[in-house]
Amino acid sequence: MQTNEQLFSSLKGDLLDLLIDVLKDHRHTDGIHGLETLFSKYFGIAKFEFFLYTDNQFHLSSACEEGKAARRVTEIDLLAAPVFQSDPDSFDETGDFADDTVMLRNTKREPVAMILLKSTDAWDAFSMSSNFRQLQQLLGEMVDIIMAGRASEKQAGNYLDLLQATKQFNSTMKMHVIYDQLVETVASNLAPFDVELIVSHEEHSNSSRYRLFDYANEQDATIDAFLSGELRVSRDLKRGAAWLTAPVKGMQGTYGVLQITAPVDSSFSDAQQGFVRSICESAGHAIENSSLYSQSHRLIRDLQLVNEVSKKLTGRLTFLEMKTYLAERLKAAFEPEEIAFVYFDKQKSPILLDTTTDYFLTDAGKRYMEYAENRLRKEQDALFAADLAPEEIDGFSPYRSMIIAPITISDSLSGYTMLLHTDKYYFSFDDFKLVKAIISHSSLALSNLMLRDKLQELANKDQLTGLFARGYLDRHMSQSFREGIGGAFILLDVDDFKQVNDQYGHTVGDQVLIQAARVLQAAAAGGDIAGRWGGEEFAVFLPGAGLERGKELAQRLLDEMPAATDPSVTISVGMSIWAPSASRETYQQLFQATDDALYKAKAGGKNRMVISESILAK
C-alpha cells in the first residue's frame, strides 16, 4: 500500500507530465479532462467540477459539465480564458454533489481556480496529510501557467525546463545529480548571468558551481535569503553587480541558496524571479527527500554495522583477531586513505599495531600521531576535522579530513584510532559519530578481553608463588602427548618443610615456598613450564627435552636451592623422560613413575635426584 508521500510523488509526476503535454501541443491536449482522470485514478473521485477564476468571479468550465464530454476543452486558448459564467441555478445544480472544495492559488497567493468534488476515503486520507498543500500549490501553479497562456516562447521554455528539471529531481535520490540539474537549468535559462549554488550542509564536490555555505564571508543578501526563506534582489554599485538570491528549501528546512550574479544595471523580471523561485523550491523538496532517503539508509547501515561489530567483539576473540577485524571493518565502511591503531603500554609510550598503514612510520605520519595524542590528552574526547587547516599540524597537512577516536579502558586513555583522507569533507559528521561508537564498543570489548585474560591468568597461576597451577601443567602435558612431543618431567619436594613451619611459623614457611619458586622461575628456560604441584611440592615440564637437559636443570635446582632460601632448605628430585612415540595411555604412568622416583630420593637421604629407570616409549 502506497504512503501519502509515495502517492503524491507519483501524482506529481503525472501532473507534471500532463502540464508538459498541455504546453507542448495546444491542439492535442485536454488539460481539464486529464486532471479529472488523475483525480479518478489516484483518489477514485467520480464527480468533479472545475472553476476558473477571472474578473473576480469563478466560472464553471464547460469541460467539467456533467454529461457533456463532447464539450471538453481541446484547445489551450479555451482553458486560458473564462469559458462561461454559470448562472446561480446552474451553479447550485452542479454543486449539489460536492462535499469538498480545493482552492487553487498562484505563487502570489492569488486565487486562480476552484475544484468541487465528491470526496472518497482515499481523498480524505490524503487531504489530512502534509502533501495536500503541496498538491494545492502545484495545481495552482499549473492552472496559473495555463491561464497565462505562455506569454512568450522564452517563458514557455523556462517553465518547460523547470518541469523537466523537477521530474529529474523526483527521479533520483542522488544529491549531486539534483545540484547539477538545478544549476544547469537555471544557467541555461538566465544566460549569460553567473549561477552558483551555495549548500548549507556537508556536501562536498570539486564542482565550481556549488560550494559549502561560509557564514562569515557570504553577502548580506545571501544570508538574508537563507535565514528568511525568501527570494531577494540586491545591488552593489561599488562592486558593479546585482544579485538574485533564492533559498533552496523544503518542508523541514533550507538546504542552500541559489545565487545569480549579473551586471549592476541588469534587472530580474517577474517571470525570471518566479522561475528561479519555483525551481529552487522543487529542488529543495527533492533535496529533502534525498536527504531523508539517505538518512534512513545510512541509519540502517550504521545500525547493522554497529550490531555486527558488537556481536563480533563480544565473541571469544583474541587481541590480534580483534584489532584485525576492526581494521578491516573500518577500512571497508569508511575507506580512509590512512588508518592508525595506536596502543599505550604501561609506560604510556605509543605502540603502533601492525594493522596501521605504513604512512605512520614516516616522519610526516608521526607528526599526525603527536597531534592526535596531544589533543586527546588535552581534551579527553574524540576529534573530527572536515577541513583540517595546514597550521593545525605545524604547517603540514596533506590530509584534510580526520577522525580520531580514543580507546578508553577503565576511564584511562589506552590508545586511539585515526582515519585520514586528503579530500576535504570526505568524512561526514555521521561517519565521525559511527566511528566513535564502534571504537567505544571495541574499548569495552578490549576491556572485557583484558579482564578475561586476567581472570584466566588468576585461574592458571598459584596465588602464593606466582607459578603455574597444577591444572595448567596438566593441560599442557596432556597436549604434548596428543601431539607426539617428547620431554622431561621433574617433581621436587622441599625437604623437612614441616619442621620449618613448626619452628618458624607458617608465615616464614610461605616465604620459603616463594623463594623456592623464584629459583624455579630463574632456572626454567623460555619454553619450560614451572608450577606448584601442591603443598611444598613443585614441578617443571620441559617439552622436547632429553635426559641430559633434564638432569642439568634438576642438578641446578639442587645446587642453588639451599643458598636461595632463608632458612636454608634442600630439595629432593624425581625425574622421568618420555619420547615422542609415547602413547596417551602412558600419561598417568609418567606421573606415577616420577612420583616413585621422588619417593626414592626422599627415602635415600633427601637432597638428591633420582631418575626413573625406564624411558616411557616403545
Phi, psi and omega per residue, in radians:
M1 nan 2.269 -3.113
Q2 -1.233 2.502 2.983
T3 -1.406 2.913 3.110
N4 -1.062 -0.637 -3.140
E5 -1.143 -0.746 3.137
Q6 -1.165 -0.722 3.135
L7 -1.073 -0.786 -3.103
F8 -1.162 -0.675 3.111
S9 -1.057 -0.760 3.121
S10 -1.184 -0.769 3.129
L11 -1.093 -0.720 -3.135
K12 -1.063 -0.718 3.092
G13 -1.085 -0.730 3.115
D14 -1.161 -0.696 3.118
L15 -1.102 -0.726 3.130
L16 -1.181 -0.659 3.051
D17 -1.072 -0.718 3.127
L18 -1.073 -0.791 -3.122
L19 -1.144 -0.664 3.097
I20 -1.049 -0.735 3.113
D21 -1.103 -0.704 -3.134
V22 -1.074 -0.766 -3.084
L23 -1.357 -0.438 -3.044
K24 -1.322 -0.764 -3.025
D25 -2.508 1.808 -3.081
H26 -1.087 -0.576 -2.999
R27 -1.310 -0.449 -3.002
H28 -2.054 0.430 -3.091
T29 -2.132 2.366 3.048
D30 -2.136 1.528 -3.004
G31 -1.103 -0.824 -3.079
I32 -1.179 -0.707 3.096
H33 -1.073 -0.704 3.108
G34 -1.113 -0.679 3.126
L35 -1.137 -0.757 3.112
E36 -1.086 -0.700 3.122
T37 -1.083 -0.743 -3.138
L38 -1.148 -0.707 3.095
F39 -1.107 -0.623 3.081
S40 -1.213 -0.732 -3.107
K41 -1.131 -0.814 -3.018
Y42 -1.549 -0.504 -3.034
F43 -2.164 -0.009 3.138
G44 1.179 0.475 -3.101
I45 -1.439 2.113 -3.092
A46 -1.665 -0.511 -3.097
K47 -2.029 2.219 -2.924
F48 -2.653 2.185 3.079
E49 -2.179 2.431 -3.051
F50 -2.124 2.286 -3.136
F51 -2.153 2.304 3.046
L52 -1.643 2.548 -3.133
Y53 -1.847 1.954 3.051
T54 -2.510 2.641 3.115
D55 0.899 0.700 3.086
N56 1.084 0.408 3.112
Q57 -2.437 2.689 3.020
F58 -1.632 2.292 -3.118
H59 -2.049 2.238 3.134
L60 -1.221 2.215 3.112
S61 -1.322 2.293 3.132
S62 -1.104 -0.373 -3.134
A63 -1.225 -0.247 -3.084
C64 -1.877 0.011 -3.129
E65 -1.161 2.255 -3.057
E66 -1.081 2.282 3.099
G67 1.418 0.181 -3.115
K68 -2.180 0.914 -3.114
A69 -1.069 -0.526 -3.106
A70 -1.160 -0.374 -3.106
R71 -1.661 0.220 3.134
R72 -1.112 2.625 -3.087
V73 -1.173 2.272 3.080
T74 -2.072 -0.095 3.121
E75 -2.191 2.398 -3.109
I76 -1.085 -0.532 -3.122
D77 -1.106 -0.574 3.127
L78 -1.209 -0.638 -3.112
L79 -1.310 -0.472 -3.054
A80 -1.352 -0.221 -3.133
A81 -2.237 2.803 3.115
P82 -1.018 2.239 3.134
V83 -1.343 -0.916 2.992
F84 -2.863 2.784 3.102
Q85 -1.712 2.153 -3.099
S86 -1.296 2.505 3.040
D87 -1.409 2.861 -3.060
P88 -0.981 -0.714 -3.121
D89 -1.094 -0.773 -3.135
S90 -1.123 -0.709 -3.128
F91 -1.085 -0.736 -3.121
D92 -1.146 -0.680 -3.124
E93 -1.139 -0.772 -3.110
T94 -1.259 -0.410 -3.084
G95 -1.600 -0.076 -3.095
D96 -1.034 -0.645 -3.053
F97 -1.349 -0.396 -2.922
A98 -1.254 2.413 3.015
D99 -2.273 0.172 3.067
D100 -2.635 2.544 -3.124
T101 -2.231 2.357 3.087
V102 -2.051 1.965 3.120
M103 -1.562 2.224 -3.130
L104 -1.880 2.302 -3.118
R105 -2.225 2.737 3.091
N106 -1.469 -3.047 -3.094
T107 -1.163 -0.313 3.089
K108 -1.603 0.160 3.141
R109 1.196 0.371 3.070
E110 -1.574 2.425 -3.139
P111 -1.157 2.409 3.102
V112 -2.168 -0.415 -3.120
A113 -2.885 2.957 3.093
M114 -2.519 2.468 3.110
I115 -2.056 2.242 2.970
L116 -1.863 2.332 -3.086
L117 -2.588 2.767 3.023
K118 -1.611 1.930 -2.986
S119 -1.256 2.776 3.073
T120 -2.223 3.016 3.111
D121 -1.061 -0.715 -3.132
A122 -1.102 -0.713 3.125
W123 -1.181 -0.730 3.133
D124 -1.034 -0.757 -3.128
A125 -1.135 -0.722 -3.106
F126 -1.230 -0.678 -3.083
S127 -1.163 -0.300 3.099
M128 -1.576 -0.078 -3.097
S129 -1.591 2.954 3.138
S130 -1.236 -0.296 -3.113
N131 -1.366 -0.244 -3.071
F132 -1.057 -0.820 -3.097
R133 -1.208 -0.528 3.046
Q134 -1.119 -0.692 3.101
L135 -1.131 -0.776 3.093
Q136 -0.977 -0.807 -3.103
Q137 -1.125 -0.763 -3.136
L138 -1.115 -0.767 3.122
L139 -1.128 -0.695 3.116
G140 -1.080 -0.756 3.117
E141 -1.130 -0.675 3.121
M142 -1.060 -0.860 -3.110
V143 -1.130 -0.689 3.137
D144 -1.077 -0.695 3.121
I145 -1.136 -0.758 -3.131
I146 -1.137 -0.780 -3.128
M147 -1.148 -0.548 3.110
A148 -1.192 -0.399 3.087
G149 1.215 0.367 3.141
R150 0.965 1.350 -3.029
A151 -0.850 -0.563 3.108
S152 -2.622 2.827 3.140
E153 -1.127 -0.549 3.113
K154 -1.144 -0.785 3.132
Q155 -1.122 -0.674 3.102
A156 -1.078 -0.743 3.118
G157 -1.097 -0.653 3.126
N158 -1.078 -0.838 -3.085
Y159 -1.272 -0.523 3.054
L160 -1.132 -0.724 3.073
D161 -1.099 -0.677 3.106
L162 -1.046 -0.798 -3.108
L163 -1.183 -0.685 3.107
Q164 -1.145 -0.695 3.105
A165 -1.128 -0.738 3.133
T166 -1.089 -0.705 3.089
K167 -1.087 -0.707 3.086
Q168 -1.137 -0.703 3.094
F169 -0.977 -0.813 -3.032
N170 -1.385 -0.123 -3.129
S171 -1.718 0.001 -3.104
T172 -2.333 2.723 3.030
M173 -2.058 0.274 -3.135
K174 -1.700 2.110 -3.033
M175 -1.064 -0.781 -3.065
H176 -1.168 -0.478 3.076
V177 -1.165 -0.740 3.104
I178 -1.114 -0.781 3.119
Y179 -1.006 -0.893 -3.094
D180 -1.069 -0.764 -3.116
Q181 -1.108 -0.720 -3.140
L182 -1.085 -0.892 -3.090
V183 -1.146 -0.769 -3.105
E184 -1.136 -0.705 -3.123
T185 -1.154 -0.811 3.141
V186 -1.161 -0.725 -3.124
A187 -1.087 -0.673 -3.120
S188 -1.241 -0.495 -3.102
N189 -1.628 -0.317 3.122
L190 -2.022 0.408 3.093
A191 -1.049 2.513 0.142
P192 -1.699 0.384 -3.122
F193 -1.148 2.620 3.091
D194 -1.439 2.394 -3.114
V195 -2.173 2.296 3.119
E196 -2.431 2.407 3.084
L197 -1.817 2.230 3.131
I198 -1.956 1.946 -3.061
V199 -1.644 2.620 -3.008
S200 -1.756 -0.072 -3.134
H201 -2.212 3.078 -2.928
E202 -1.331 1.284 2.992
E203 -2.079 2.167 -3.080
H204 -2.135 2.467 3.095
S205 -2.656 2.764 3.087
N206 -1.401 0.003 -3.138
S207 -1.100 2.421 3.111
S208 -1.458 -0.088 -3.061
R209 -1.636 -0.213 3.017
Y210 -2.565 2.581 -3.028
R211 -2.600 3.030 -3.136
L212 -1.387 2.471 3.121
F213 -1.065 2.216 3.102
D214 -1.955 1.638 -3.015
Y215 -1.048 -0.532 -3.060
A216 -1.330 -0.390 -3.009
N217 -2.171 0.066 3.138
E218 -1.302 2.745 3.071
Q219 -1.192 2.713 -3.117
D220 -1.035 -0.735 -3.114
A221 -1.128 -0.606 3.126
T222 -1.167 -0.793 3.117
I223 -1.151 -0.688 3.132
D224 -1.089 -0.780 3.127
A225 -1.089 -0.665 3.140
F226 -1.185 -0.794 -3.068
L227 -1.304 -0.687 -3.085
S228 -1.461 -0.416 -3.067
G229 1.295 0.365 -3.111
E230 -2.139 2.596 3.094
L231 -1.201 2.441 -3.103
R232 -2.305 2.503 3.008
V233 -2.068 2.271 -3.109
S234 -2.476 2.803 3.141
R235 -2.411 2.640 3.077
D236 -2.397 1.835 -3.085
L237 -1.127 -0.640 -3.124
K238 -1.132 -0.667 -3.134
R239 -1.554 -0.173 3.091
G240 1.146 0.669 -3.075
A241 -2.459 2.674 3.002
A242 -2.152 2.575 -3.086
W243 -2.281 2.442 2.924
L244 -1.975 2.011 -3.103
T245 -2.042 2.207 -3.070
A246 -2.235 2.279 3.119
P247 -1.237 2.458 3.016
V248 -1.774 1.734 -2.974
K249 -2.306 2.720 3.054
G250 -2.067 -2.754 -3.133
M251 -1.301 -0.468 -3.007
Q252 -1.862 -0.085 3.133
G253 2.946 3.109 3.101
T254 -1.797 2.282 -3.003
Y255 -1.892 -0.021 3.113
G256 2.869 -3.054 3.123
V257 -2.370 2.303 3.025
L258 -1.617 2.162 -3.047
Q259 -2.048 2.070 3.092
I260 -1.871 2.184 -3.106
T261 -1.924 2.284 -3.117
A262 -2.401 2.890 3.045
P263 -1.010 2.679 -2.990
V264 -1.073 -0.507 -3.123
D265 -1.537 0.098 3.123
S266 -1.368 2.744 3.063
S267 -2.241 2.626 3.108
F268 -1.888 2.028 -3.082
S269 -1.223 2.868 3.083
D270 -1.043 -0.665 3.138
A271 -1.125 -0.735 3.122
Q272 -1.150 -0.755 3.122
Q273 -1.103 -0.720 3.117
G274 -1.125 -0.691 3.116
F275 -1.096 -0.839 -3.127
V276 -1.113 -0.751 3.135
R277 -1.044 -0.789 -3.074
S278 -1.161 -0.798 -3.089
I279 -1.213 -0.575 3.085
C280 -1.173 -0.669 3.119
E281 -1.165 -0.756 3.112
S282 -1.102 -0.765 3.104
A283 -1.116 -0.657 3.116
G284 -1.059 -0.755 3.102
H285 -1.141 -0.699 3.130
A286 -1.144 -0.724 3.095
I287 -1.084 -0.728 3.131
E288 -1.090 -0.792 3.115
N289 -1.101 -0.735 3.115
S290 -1.105 -0.713 3.138
S291 -1.128 -0.773 3.114
L292 -1.119 -0.701 3.102
Y293 -1.082 -0.826 -3.134
S294 -1.127 -0.704 3.137
Q295 -1.092 -0.741 -3.134
S296 -1.127 -0.762 3.131
H297 -1.195 -0.675 3.118
R298 -1.145 -0.690 3.126
L299 -1.099 -0.765 3.110
I300 -1.086 -0.790 3.126
R301 -1.074 -0.769 -3.115
D302 -1.121 -0.762 3.130
L303 -1.115 -0.714 3.114
Q304 -1.113 -0.733 -3.128
L305 -1.151 -0.816 3.133
V306 -1.096 -0.718 3.125
N307 -1.115 -0.760 -3.137
E308 -1.114 -0.798 -3.129
V309 -1.134 -0.762 -3.139
S310 -1.068 -0.762 -3.138
K311 -1.113 -0.733 -3.125
K312 -1.172 -0.743 -3.067
L313 -1.257 -0.387 3.109
T314 -1.458 -0.082 3.060
G315 -1.341 -3.130 -3.088
R316 -1.539 1.233 3.103
L317 -1.593 2.603 2.956
T318 -1.428 2.950 3.124
F319 -1.062 -0.712 3.122
L320 -1.109 -0.793 3.133
E321 -1.108 -0.663 -3.108
M322 -1.153 -0.839 -3.098
K323 -1.191 -0.619 3.101
T324 -1.154 -0.753 3.129
Y325 -1.110 -0.776 3.136
L326 -1.064 -0.761 3.140
A327 -1.070 -0.765 -3.141
E328 -1.111 -0.757 -3.094
R329 -1.213 -0.716 3.140
L330 -1.169 -0.678 3.115
K331 -1.152 -0.739 -3.114
A332 -1.208 -0.664 -3.051
A333 -1.397 -0.624 -2.986
F334 -2.074 -0.207 3.062
E335 0.887 0.927 3.074
P336 -1.270 2.695 3.048
E337 -1.362 -0.572 3.089
E338 -2.341 2.538 3.112
I339 -2.498 2.402 -3.131
A340 -2.234 2.411 2.982
F341 -2.081 1.977 -3.052
V342 -2.046 2.337 -3.129
Y343 -2.196 2.430 3.104
F344 -1.733 2.242 3.080
D345 -1.452 -2.991 -3.055
K346 -1.094 -0.452 3.121
Q347 -1.552 0.108 3.088
K348 1.237 0.191 3.087
S349 -1.447 2.450 -3.074
P350 -1.290 2.416 3.069
I351 -2.118 2.176 3.103
L352 -1.468 2.111 3.071
L353 -1.297 2.740 -2.992
D354 -1.246 -0.076 3.051
T355 -1.473 -0.019 3.116
T356 -1.333 2.438 3.111
T357 -1.266 2.748 -2.995
D358 -1.130 -0.365 -3.099
Y359 -0.978 -0.579 -3.067
F360 -1.383 -0.020 3.016
L361 -1.549 -0.196 3.138
T362 -1.518 2.903 3.102
D363 -1.087 -0.682 3.126
A364 -1.114 -0.753 3.122
G365 -1.124 -0.623 3.135
K366 -1.154 -0.477 3.097
R367 -1.186 -0.640 3.054
Y368 -1.147 -0.682 3.132
M369 -1.145 -0.708 3.107
E370 -1.111 -0.733 3.101
Y371 -1.061 -0.796 -3.114
A372 -1.092 -0.806 -3.098
E373 -1.136 -0.733 -3.142
N374 -1.101 -0.763 -3.139
R375 -1.165 -0.711 -3.126
L376 -1.144 -0.756 -3.119
R377 -1.215 -0.483 3.139
K378 -1.408 -0.784 -3.000
E379 -1.753 -0.310 3.074
Q380 1.000 0.638 -3.136
D381 -2.741 2.898 3.127
A382 -1.163 2.749 -3.086
L383 -2.210 2.521 3.119
F384 -2.436 2.269 3.079
A385 -2.325 2.036 3.115
A386 -1.486 -0.457 3.124
D387 -2.527 1.450 -3.059
L388 -1.240 2.117 -3.119
A389 -1.252 2.535 -3.129
P390 -0.992 -0.631 -3.096
E391 -1.245 -0.185 -3.129
E392 -1.147 -0.594 -3.106
I393 -2.087 1.145 3.038
D394 0.906 0.764 3.084
G395 1.272 0.273 -3.074
F396 -2.367 1.901 -3.080
S397 -2.641 1.229 3.082
P398 -1.167 -0.465 3.116
Y399 -1.692 2.093 -3.005
R400 -1.721 -0.409 3.100
S401 -1.849 2.299 -3.049
M402 -2.500 2.405 2.969
I403 -2.262 2.231 3.087
I404 -2.198 2.110 -3.132
A405 -2.106 2.124 -3.105
P406 -1.309 2.576 2.992
I407 -1.760 1.962 -3.056
T408 -2.008 2.223 3.113
I409 -2.203 2.139 -3.124
S410 0.946 0.810 3.099
D411 1.080 0.340 3.135
S412 -2.140 2.389 3.125
L413 -1.190 2.013 -3.086
S414 -1.950 -0.022 -3.138
G415 2.745 -2.948 3.126
Y416 -2.844 2.858 3.027
T417 -2.073 2.363 -3.133
M418 -2.243 2.297 3.098
L419 -2.040 2.350 -3.109
L420 -2.281 2.611 3.008
H421 -2.619 2.546 -3.087
T422 -1.283 -0.445 -3.121
D423 -1.351 2.421 3.009
K424 -1.204 2.546 3.085
Y425 1.042 0.419 -3.141
Y426 -1.189 -0.731 3.072
F427 -1.657 2.355 3.066
S428 -1.541 2.950 3.093
F429 -1.158 -0.541 3.065
D430 -1.143 -0.654 3.055
D431 -1.056 -0.767 -3.140
F432 -1.032 -0.813 -3.132
K433 -1.112 -0.634 -3.126
L434 -1.233 -0.761 3.084
V435 -1.044 -0.754 -3.141
K436 -1.055 -0.741 3.136
A437 -1.143 -0.736 -3.124
I438 -1.120 -0.803 -3.134
I439 -1.165 -0.600 3.075
S440 -1.084 -0.774 3.083
H441 -1.097 -0.723 -3.120
S442 -1.184 -0.588 3.082
S443 -1.070 -0.755 3.096
L444 -1.113 -0.741 3.132
A445 -1.131 -0.709 3.113
L446 -1.126 -0.697 3.095
S447 -1.083 -0.741 3.108
N448 -1.138 -0.665 3.121
L449 -1.105 -0.763 3.122
M450 -1.142 -0.659 3.093
L451 -1.151 -0.709 3.114
R452 -1.100 -0.745 3.113
D453 -1.124 -0.651 3.126
K454 -1.148 -0.750 3.111
L455 -1.131 -0.681 3.109
Q456 -1.138 -0.662 3.104
E457 -1.131 -0.702 3.095
L458 -1.093 -0.641 3.135
A459 -1.255 -0.527 -3.082
N460 -1.495 -0.337 -3.022
K461 -1.879 2.579 2.993
D462 -1.386 2.197 -2.998
Q463 -1.193 -0.475 -3.120
L464 -1.373 -0.882 -2.990
T465 -1.699 -0.347 -3.062
G466 1.418 -0.040 3.068
L467 -1.348 2.892 3.087
F468 -1.162 2.602 3.115
A469 -1.365 2.894 -3.070
R470 -1.083 -0.666 -3.134
G471 -1.074 -0.666 3.120
Y472 -1.137 -0.779 3.083
L473 -1.037 -0.771 -3.091
D474 -1.093 -0.719 -3.130
R475 -1.120 -0.747 -3.100
H476 -1.253 -0.615 3.103
M477 -1.221 -0.690 3.101
S478 -1.081 -0.689 3.116
Q479 -1.136 -0.656 3.138
S480 -1.129 -0.595 3.065
F481 -1.178 -0.732 -3.141
R482 -1.115 -0.619 -3.079
E483 -1.596 0.028 3.101
G484 1.231 0.701 3.129
I485 -1.824 2.176 3.090
G486 -1.348 -3.120 3.127
G487 2.919 -3.025 3.118
A488 -2.160 2.542 3.116
F489 -2.260 2.181 -3.097
I490 -2.067 2.268 2.988
L491 -1.963 2.354 3.103
L492 -2.370 2.587 -3.085
D493 -2.295 2.365 3.104
V494 -1.259 2.137 -3.091
D495 -1.212 2.390 3.037
D496 0.917 0.688 -3.088
F497 -1.175 -0.512 3.117
K498 -1.073 -0.626 3.133
Q499 -1.168 -0.622 3.104
V500 -1.079 -0.806 3.128
N501 -1.111 -0.734 -3.097
D502 -1.190 -0.656 -3.050
Q503 -1.474 -0.698 -3.019
Y504 -1.922 -0.249 -3.113
G505 1.742 2.832 -3.066
H506 -1.224 -0.501 3.117
T507 -1.098 -0.784 3.084
V508 -1.154 -0.690 3.116
G509 -1.023 -0.723 3.103
D510 -1.107 -0.665 3.128
Q511 -1.136 -0.629 3.092
V512 -1.109 -0.740 3.115
L513 -1.105 -0.693 3.113
I514 -1.129 -0.740 3.115
Q515 -1.110 -0.709 3.111
A516 -1.118 -0.672 3.126
A517 -1.101 -0.656 3.122
R518 -1.130 -0.645 3.093
V519 -1.084 -0.743 3.138
L520 -1.124 -0.766 -3.121
Q521 -1.109 -0.669 -3.136
A522 -1.240 -0.581 -3.073
A523 -1.436 -0.521 -3.085
A524 -1.230 2.392 3.107
A525 -1.352 3.092 -3.035
G526 -0.988 -0.706 -3.102
G527 -1.578 -0.099 -3.133
D528 -1.358 2.676 3.141
I529 -2.141 1.995 3.103
A530 -1.771 2.372 -3.098
G531 -2.571 2.913 3.065
R532 -1.650 2.111 -3.058
W533 -1.441 -0.487 3.140
G534 2.594 2.353 3.135
G535 1.056 -2.195 3.118
E536 -1.689 0.260 3.124
E537 -1.699 2.438 3.103
F538 -2.216 2.866 -3.133
A539 -2.510 2.629 3.047
V540 -2.319 2.243 3.097
F541 -1.897 2.148 -3.111
L542 -2.011 1.550 -3.110
P543 -1.107 2.296 3.099
G544 1.383 -0.031 -3.087
A545 -1.394 2.604 3.064
G546 -1.756 -2.969 -3.049
L547 -1.108 -0.762 -3.055
E548 -1.132 -0.766 -3.135
R549 -1.169 -0.651 3.099
G550 -1.100 -0.775 3.123
K551 -1.105 -0.696 -3.124
E552 -1.072 -0.777 -3.140
L553 -1.175 -0.763 -3.126
A554 -1.074 -0.716 -3.139
Q555 -1.170 -0.628 3.113
R556 -1.110 -0.706 3.116
L557 -1.130 -0.727 3.122
L558 -1.070 -0.703 -3.065
D559 -1.294 -0.684 -2.988
E560 -1.542 -0.373 -2.996
M561 -1.101 -0.782 -3.092
P562 -1.065 -0.680 -3.094
A563 -1.331 -0.377 -3.051
A564 -1.624 -0.051 -3.089
T565 -2.064 2.615 3.126
D566 -2.524 1.947 0.009
P567 -1.137 2.646 -3.060
S568 -1.152 2.359 3.110
V569 -2.327 2.764 3.045
T570 -1.935 2.995 3.130
I571 -2.317 2.721 2.990
S572 -1.952 2.470 -2.999
V573 -2.237 2.360 2.982
G574 -2.125 2.465 -3.065
M575 -2.457 2.528 3.042
S576 -2.302 2.627 3.110
I577 -2.148 2.429 3.028
W578 -2.351 2.590 -3.082
A579 -1.611 2.854 3.138
P580 -1.002 -0.407 -3.109
S581 -1.408 -0.017 -3.119
A582 -1.089 2.403 -3.108
S583 -1.550 2.902 -3.129
R584 -1.108 -0.458 -3.111
E585 -1.191 -0.357 -3.125
T586 -1.539 0.030 -3.075
Y587 -1.054 -0.887 3.128
Q588 -1.210 -0.499 3.083
Q589 -1.112 -0.585 3.120
L590 -1.048 -0.861 3.141
F591 -1.075 -0.748 -3.114
Q592 -1.115 -0.750 -3.107
A593 -1.146 -0.702 -3.132
T594 -1.205 -0.696 3.115
D595 -1.132 -0.667 3.092
D596 -1.106 -0.699 3.135
A597 -1.138 -0.678 3.103
L598 -1.129 -0.701 3.125
Y599 -1.076 -0.715 3.137
K600 -1.152 -0.638 3.107
A601 -1.132 -0.670 3.106
K602 -1.152 -0.823 -3.087
A603 -1.200 -0.409 -3.093
G604 -1.520 0.129 3.066
G605 2.108 -0.038 3.105
K606 1.195 3.072 -3.126
N607 0.884 0.802 -3.116
R608 -2.678 3.009 -3.136
M609 -2.108 2.396 3.025
V610 -2.195 2.283 3.138
I611 -1.808 2.382 3.132
S612 -1.003 2.423 -3.021
E613 -1.165 -0.494 -3.067
S614 -2.047 2.437 3.014
I615 -1.489 2.243 -3.028
L616 -1.355 1.472 3.064
A617 -2.938 2.663 3.067
K618 -1.570 nan nan
